[in-house]
Amino acid sequence: RRFGIKEAVVSTQSTGESGPTIPDIKPDEIMMQTKTLELDRKQNVPGEVWDQALVCAIVRLSMQHCGLTVIPESVFNLRATLQELELGANNLHQLPPEIGKLVKLRKLNLLNNNLKELPAECSQLVGLEDVNLGHNKFDAIPECLYSIPAICNLIISNNQIRAVEPAKLITMTSLVCLDLENNNIGRLPPELSLIPNLRTLLVMGNTFKIPRADVLAKGSAEVITWLKNKVPQP
């Protein structure tokens, strides 16, 4: 089922890179105050709503449970101000390269879609801090995420991940929380404990046998300490 949506009638600058022209309309008072546009469960969005989003310079957009199979083009017109994008519980199978235009993004929620990979252009989202990829179809952590220095929280639980690469994860120096629960990880590398600022490591529901469930049940601090003690010494 494809998402039917009326796109805003917004002219763009001749270069196409300087952003859309702001419509000459009176701003919606509530949207101007909250800087938020909530479109959850909406199947048709009038162009006037997208115009208001531009005028009010929104920082948060939520389009969850909308039946989206593609991201509406009007979303990318908000790139000058958009910091939080909630696209959970849709039917997205891929993201377009244009996602890389949303360079102000700090939070990206793609929970419960049908994604198997992310486009390389996601590496342009250098300010991204919170990423939720839970309940998708990833079989590995997307390569583009390793080059985003700001990521603090990465949720990629309930996917099909078979292995993790600690040498790459160690380069994510801002990473504080890594949620890998309910995947197909057959071995938990001790080197995960060397991720510099990692505080929360969630790994229950995988196929590895070591560490045992009683260690996992003691919480992240205990698991990280257990792994650190298993790191081969030079």
Residue pairs with C-beta under 8 A, 6 or more apart in sequence:
1 67
1 69
1 91
2 69
2 70
3 43
3 66
3 67
3 68
3 69
3 70
3 72
4 43
4 44
5 44
5 45
5 72
5 74
6 44
6 45
6 46
6 47
7 47
7 50
7 72
7 73
7 74
8 23
8 47
8 48
8 49
8 50
8 51
8 54
8 74
8 77
9 47
9 51
10 20
10 21
10 23
10 50
10 51
10 54
10 74
10 77
11 20
11 21
12 19
12 20
12 21
13 19
13 20
13 21
19 77
19 79
19 80
20 54
20 77
22 54
22 55
23 51
23 54
23 55
25 51
25 52
25 55
27 52
27 55
27 56
28 52
28 55
28 56
31 37
31 52
31 53
31 56
31 58
32 55
32 56
35 56
35 57
35 58
35 59
35 60
35 81
36 58
36 59
36 60
36 61
36 62
37 49
37 52
37 53
37 58
37 60
37 61
37 62
38 62
39 45
39 49
39 61
39 62
39 63
39 66
40 62
40 63
40 64
40 65
40 66
41 64
41 65
41 66
42 63
42 66
43 66
43 67
45 72
45 74
47 74
50 74
50 77
53 61
53 74
53 78
54 77
54 78
57 80
57 81
58 78
58 81
58 82
59 81
59 82
59 83
59 84
59 104
60 82
60 83
60 84
60 85
60 86
61 75
61 78
61 82
61 84
61 85
61 86
62 86
63 72
63 75
63 86
63 87
63 90
64 86
64 87
64 88
64 89
64 90
64 109
65 88
65 89
65 90
66 90
67 90
67 91
68 87
68 90
68 91
68 92
69 90
69 91
69 92
69 93
70 92
70 96
71 87
71 92
71 95
71 96
71 98
71 99
73 98
75 82
75 85
75 102
76 98
76 101
76 102
78 102
79 101
79 102
79 103
79 104
80 104
81 104
82 102
82 104
82 105
83 104
83 105
83 106
83 107
84 105
84 106
84 107
85 102
85 105
85 107
85 108
85 109
86 107
86 109
87 108
87 109
87 110
87 113
88 109
88 110
88 111
88 112
88 113
88 132
89 111
89 112
89 113
90 112
90 113
91 113
91 114
92 110
92 113
92 114
92 115
93 113
93 114
93 115
93 116
94 115
94 116
94 117
94 119
95 110
95 115
95 118
95 119
95 122
96 119
97 119
97 120
97 121
98 121
99 119
99 121
99 122
99 125
100 119
100 121
100 122
100 123
100 124
100 125
101 124
102 125
103 124
103 125
103 126
103 127
104 127
105 125
105 127
105 128
106 127
106 128
106 129
106 130
106 150
107 128
107 129
107 130
107 131
108 125
108 128
108 130
108 131
108 132
109 130
109 132
110 131
110 132
110 133
110 136
111 132
111 133
111 134
111 135
111 136
111 155
112 134
112 135
112 136
113 135
113 136
114 136
114 137
115 133
115 136
115 137
115 138
116 136
116 137
116 138
116 139
117 138
117 142
118 142
118 144
118 145
119 144
120 143
120 144
121 144
122 128
122 142
122 144
122 145
122 148
123 144
123 145
123 147
123 148
125 148
126 148
126 149
126 150
127 150
128 148
128 150
128 151
129 150
129 151
129 152
129 153
129 174
130 151
130 152
130 153
131 145
131 151
131 153
131 154
131 155
132 155
133 142
133 154
133 155
133 156
133 159
134 155
134 156
134 157
134 158
134 159
134 179
135 157
135 158
135 159
136 156
136 158
136 159
137 159
137 160
138 156
138 159
138 160
138 161
139 159
139 160
139 161
139 162
140 161
140 162
140 163
141 154
141 156
141 161
141 164
141 165
141 168
141 169
145 151
145 154
145 172
146 168
146 169
146 171
146 172
148 172
149 172
149 173
149 174
150 174
151 172
151 174
151 175
152 174
152 175
152 176
152 177
153 175
153 176
153 177
154 172
154 175
154 177
154 178
154 179
155 177
155 179
156 179
156 180
156 183
157 179
157 180
157 181
157 182
157 183
157 202
157 205
158 181
158 182
158 183
159 182
159 183
160 183
160 184
161 180
161 183
161 184
161 185
162 183
162 184
162 185
162 186
163 185
163 186
163 187
164 180
164 185
164 188
164 189
164 192
166 189
166 191
166 192
166 194
166 195
167 191
169 175
169 178
169 192
169 195
170 191
170 194
170 195
170 196
172 195
173 196
173 197
174 197
175 195
175 196
175 197
175 198
176 197
176 198
176 199
176 200
177 198
177 199
177 200
177 202
178 192
178 195
178 198
178 200
178 201
178 202
179 200
179 202
180 201
180 202
180 203
180 206
181 202
181 203
181 204
181 205
181 206
182 204
182 205
182 206
183 205
183 206
184 206
184 207
185 203
185 206
185 207
185 208
186 206
186 207
186 208
187 208
188 203
188 206
188 208
188 210
188 211
188 227
189 227
190 227
190 228
190 229
190 230
190 231
190 232
191 227
191 231
192 198
192 201
192 224
192 227
193 224
193 225
193 227
193 228
193 231
194 228
194 231
198 224
199 220
199 221
199 224
200 220
201 220
201 223
201 224
202 220
203 216
203 223
204 213
204 216
211 223
211 226
211 227
215 222
215 223
215 226
216 223
